[in-house]
Amino acid sequence: MSFIPVICLTSPPRVVPRSFTSVGAYPLLYLTESDSVLCADCAAQGDGDDPTATCGVNWEDPHLTCDECSERIESAYADDEDPS
């Protein structure tokens, strides 16, 4: 998977991860240190064994899902449905 990272600064340190960027409302995904993909809700729950390392925008993967809860992570530009 390739994506352009988005800088996610938190101040104060315990801020709930956002689902979308503040500019452009692009859908965010979170990666753990072991490269698991998480949605914002699962990243907010945190896991001491595999902490969230970075976040980025899901630009074009319409089938990307959270490794924790299996919910689909919306894509910014990919078609959500197959053309008929």
Secondary structure as GFF3:
##gff-version 3
##sequence-region A 1 84
A	DSSP	beta_strand	28	32	.	.	.	ID=ss1
A	DSSP	beta_strand	37	38	.	.	.	ID=ss2
A	DSSP	alpha_helix	40	45	.	.	.	ID=ss3
A	DSSP	beta_strand	52	57	.	.	.	ID=ss4
###
